[in-house]
Amino acid sequence: MAAATRCLLVCLPLVLAACGTPPRPNIHTLLAAPSPAAASATGDFAVQTMPINLPAQVDQPYLMLRTGGGALTPLYGERWAAPLADELQAAFSAALTRRLGVPDVGGVGVASGLPTWRVQTDVQRFELPTQGPAVLDATWRIRQDRGAALLCRSVVELAPDGEGVPALVQAQQQAVARLADAVALAIEAGGRRPQAVPGVTLANCSRTEATAAGAPG
């Protein structure tokens, strides 16, 4: 009896502690693994990617799953490595600079002596669905210094290559890369609408005139 009592006194706190410890969450990122053959970011111009805006409903520390009927379900055991807006910003910037082979001066400002393309992005839909493709729907605007600006909407829909959360995250990684491809092609075209972007639907593209010196950009 005494032995059983001692065991109870020793084991009970351990059992209670185990019950009170939540499982470690799975951590996900939108940053794709760097390619060994990636070109160094050097070129005769630069890009400046601005902070990305996205709906508050999905801008959460945990993944938000789109279920049947349009409902959003939080997955508390599946979390982003950083705030989702920061994840998108980092992944988009990495894909864009890798595609163009130029630096992103980001919040530092215009690179000295280099023409700089300013890129603004607003995400309307960022969906991780239980059925159907992952969706990245964004409006973006590019302008080189005070030249003409191009405003476009891009929609990327990609079916996950497999099942489960990792496949959904990978699909969104690829969607971000395709969005970056669309923007890169527009920059390479001198701020004009690209003719075709594989895997991307472009809509509502419009071009505004250059900004006069001294006017706000």
N, C-alpha and C positions, 0 to 999 in steps of 0.2 A: 504493500500500500504506500509506504514511504517512497519507494522507488518510482511508483506511478505518479505520486504527487510532485516529486522533483522533476520528472520528465515533463509534466504538464506545465510547471512553472518555467522551465527552460524553453520548451517548444512553442508555447502559446504566443509569446512576444514575436518569435520568428514568423509564425504563421500570419499573425496580424500585420506584421511589417510587409510580408510578401503580398498580402491582399491589398494593402494600401498603396503599393507602388504601381503606377500605371505603366503599361508597356511602352517601350521606346518607339516613337513614331518613325515611319519611313520618310527619308528626306529625298526630295526631287529637285532637279534643276532644269532650266530651259537651255542652258549653255551646252552646246554640242562639244564632244571631245575634240581638241585641236588636232588638225591634220599635220602629220610630220612634214609634209611638203608645202605647208602654207607659206605664202610669200610674205616677206617682211613689209611692214606698212611704210613704204616710201613712194613718193609720187610727186607730180607737179601741181597737185592741189590737195585739199584736205576736206573732211566732212565734220560737221558739228551736229551731232544727234542730240536733240532736246529731250527732257524727261517725257516719258510716254504716259498719256492719260488712259485710263480704262475704267469700266463701270465698277462702282463700289461693291456691287453684289458679288463679284468674283475676285476683287482685290482683297483677299483674305490670307492669313498665314497658312491655312489648310486648303487642300484642293476642294473645289466645288464641282460636284458631279451633276450633269444635266440628265434628269430621269424622265420617264414617260409623263406626258401631260405638261411638259415645260417646267416642272419643279426643279429647284436646286437643292441638292443634298450635300451637307458638309461631310467630308471625310476627315475626322479629327486625327486619325492615325496616319494620315498621308499629308506631309507638309512640304512647303517650298523652302529651299535653302536660304532664301532672302525674300523680302516683300515682293509680291508678284510684279508690281510695276518696275522694281529694280531688276528682277530676273529678265523681264521683257527687254528692258533698256540694254542690259549687258549682252543678251543673246543677239538682239538686233544689231547693235553696234559691232559685235565680233563678226557676224555674218556679212555685214555691209563692207567693213574694212577689208575682210579677207577676199571678198568678191572684187573690190576695186583696187586693192593693194595700196591704200592710202591711209594716213592716220586719222583718228577721230579726236579732235581737240576738245570735244565735250564741253564741260563747264568752264574750261580754261579760257575759251574765247577764240577769236580768229588767229590762225597761225601766222606769224610774222612772215611777210613776203609771199604767202601762198594764197591763191584764190580759194575760197571756202564755200562749200555747199552746206546750207543750213537745212536740217531735216526735222520737221515736226510731225508727230504721229499721234492720232487719237484712235483708240481701239473701241469699237462699238460692241463687238461680240468676241468672247474668248470662251469657247465651249468644249468641255470634256464630257461627251455624251455616253450613256450606257448603250445606246444603239445609234448607228449611223456614223458619219465622219466627224472628226474634230474640225472645229470651225474657227478661223481667225479672220475677222472682218474689221478692216481699219481704213481710216481716211488719213492721207499723208500729203504734206506740202513741202516742196523743195524750192530753194532759191539760192543762186550763186551771188554772193555779195549783194549788190543792188540791181541785179538783172531781173528778167522776167521770172515769175513764179509759176510753178505747175502744181495744181491741186487735183488729186485723184483718190478714188476709192478702190481698194483691192479686197477681194474675197477669196480666201483659200480654204478648200475643204479636202481633208485627207482622211482616208479610212485607216484605222490603226492596223499595223502589221502584227496581229496577234490579239490576245485577250489580256484583260487586267489593266491596272493603273500604269505600269511602266510603258505599255504599248501606247496608251493615250498620251502620256507625256512625250514620248518619242515622236508621235504624230504632230504634236504642237511644236516641238523643236524643228521639225521639217517645215511646218507652216511658216514659222518665223523666218527661216532661211529663204523660203520662196518670196515672202514679202520683201526681204532685203534684196533679192534678185530683181524684183520689179522696180524698186527705187534705184538700184544701181544702173539698170538699163536706161532709166529716164535720165539719170545724171550723165551717162555716157552719150546719150542722144542730145545733150546740151540743154536739158530742161524741157524736153518735149515728150509727149506720150509715146511709150514704147509700142511697137507694132504688135508684138505678141510676147507673152511671158508664160512659159510652160507651167501648167498647174495653177495659174492665177487668173481670176476673172477681174478685168479692169472696167470701171464704169465711172461716169460723171467726171471725166477729166476736163479741166478748164485751165487756161493759161492767162495770166494777168500781165500787164505791161511792166516794164522796168520802173523802179522807184527812183525819183529824182534825188540828186545829192542833197543832203540836209533833211530829207523827209524821213519819217520813221520807217524801219524795215519790216 
